[in-house]
Amino acid sequence: MTLVYNESRWILLYLVTILFFGCHTNENTDNAFKSLKVFSPRNYDHLKDRSFMKVGFGSCLDQKKPLPIFDAIKAVEPDLFIMLGDNVYGDTHDGDLTEMSKAYDRQKTNFHELELGFPVEAIWDDHDYGLNDAGGNYAHKVASEQLFFDFWEISNDDARRTRPGLYREQRFSINGNIIQIIYLDTRYFRGKLTPTDEKGAEGKERYVPSTDTTQTMLGKVQWVWLKGKLGIEADYRLIISSIQFLAMGHGWECWQMMPHERKRMIDLIDSLSINNILFISGDRHRGGLYQFTTPHGNTIHEITSSPLNATTFPGEENGVLRKGGTYTNHNFGIIKIDVSQNLVKAELLDQEGQIINYLMVGSEF
């Protein structure tokens, strides 16, 4: 009996050991999202002979929630779709970025099942950068950047893999016209925000505008790069900013929390005499349209789309530069560019693909 007992005990210990270390080893192998390829090729050569282009976009995509909005997105048939940030929710303090890796694994499976059939481009915001409202002092941003590259299947020869930050430019030739899309990185180099002195108060919910002009939104190198890109000729310009640029009146993350940097952007646009530039932003878990006329008479437009499927927050907020109210249910956006008629239309659509609000770039509200 003793022999049988001891033998059984050792067999049990062996099985437990195999199960424990087997599971442990699987958790530390390469993540599935690194090997699973699901995104359509990013080839846009077919656009050159066309006169019309559709750019879709959205933000705040919770990997743990259903994705019904993509049925409407696919029905619109965009030429490309831009994920504006918070493309997963993987906030993490640990250097292994365990939660981020798990989030990417789950989201890759989601995208695999969606079978989108059109190219997807991306920039990050705080929750796929690493921590809520995180900026340049986030300790694990280099490792997080590598996860971003792997998830979005960024090629090894892409310039973003050779330097810090995810900022980049795309240029599309459409029937002899150049459409420029600039992606800004508002996380990697960003300085400190100023916490509110009255948390939750209207217009001061979490932050107040900083008076410290040494704090930066883009960092020195990205600012120099941006000036150079805006100095290159283009017929239509879109700027992707994960956080809102024009919006004022609320106390959440936005360019207005660094008013000197917001002014710097406006001054740069004026110095280059760029009219009718269109900012595209996300982050806010609400959608909206905005417009501003610069001191030199140039018009800046903005469309914010958020969230695709993440939590929504009802209630309105102040918006002196906003056209109409904000939309607080799930939404996405479409930019329609028709170079034959020199028309640019920015649309905000609901989960069923119905237009909520729109603006014509080049037209006054």
C-alpha positions, 0 to 999 in steps of 0.5 A: 500500500505504501509503495502504491501511495508513494508512486501515485503521489509522484505521478500526481506531482509530475502532472501538476508540475507539467501543467504549471510550467507548461502554462507558465511557459505559454504565457511567456512565448511570443504573443499570437498577434506578432505572427497572425497577419490580418490587415490588408496590404497598404497599397494605394497605387490604384487611387492615382487614376481616380478623382474620389477618395474616402477616408474612414476613421474612429477611436476607442475600441475596447477589445472586450466588447462587441464590434457591430459598428464595423458592419456600417463601416464596411458598408461605406467601403472606405479606401482606408480606415484610420484608427485614431488611438485607444485602439486597445485598452491595455493600461499597464505599469509593469515593464513586461507590458503584460496587459497590453500584450493580452489586449493586443492578442484579443484585438488581433483575433477580433480584426481577424474575424472582421475581415475588413477588406481595406487598409487600416492605418493607426496612431496611438493614444493613451490606453494603447500607449500604456497608461491613462493620460500618459505623456513623455515620462511613461517608463515603458514607451519604447517597449510599447512602441514595439508592440504597436509595430508588431500588432499593426504589422509595420514593415521592418524598413518603415521609418518609424522603426528607426527613431522615437515616436510614431509621427509620419506622413502619407501622400496620395496622388488622386487624378493629379492632386496631392492629398497629404495626411500627417499623423502626429504623436501626442504621447511620446514627447508630451510634457506635463499637464496641469492638474485641476484645482477643482476636480469634476467642476464644469470646464475644469474636470481633470486639467486646466490650461498650463502657464508653463511654456516649457511644456511641449505637446510634440517635442522639438524634433517633431515640431521641426519635422511638422514644419517641414512637412507643412511646407511641402506643396499639397492640395488637401491636408489632413492632420491626425491628432489623437486628442482634440485640437480646436475644442475648448470649454472642457477640462479633459486632455486636449491641445488647449491644456497647453495653450502655447502649443495650440497657438504655436500650431495656429501660428505655423499654419498662418505663417505658411498661409494654409487655408482649410486644413482639417484636423481629425481627432478621437479620445473623448468618447463623444463626437463633434465638429469644430471650426476656427478662423485664425488671426490671418483669416485661414480656416481650421476645421476639426472632426472628432470621432469617439468611441467605436464601441467603448463606454459612452458618457451622456451629457453635453459640454461647452463648445464655443467653436463647435457646430451643433452638439456632441454625439455621445453614442458609438460613432465613426467618421468619413472624409469624402474628397472629390478632386473633380469638384474640389469638395471635401466633406467630413461626416460623423456617422452613427453605429448604423451608418446614418449621418449625425452631422457634417461639415463642408471643408471650405465652407463657413458654419 
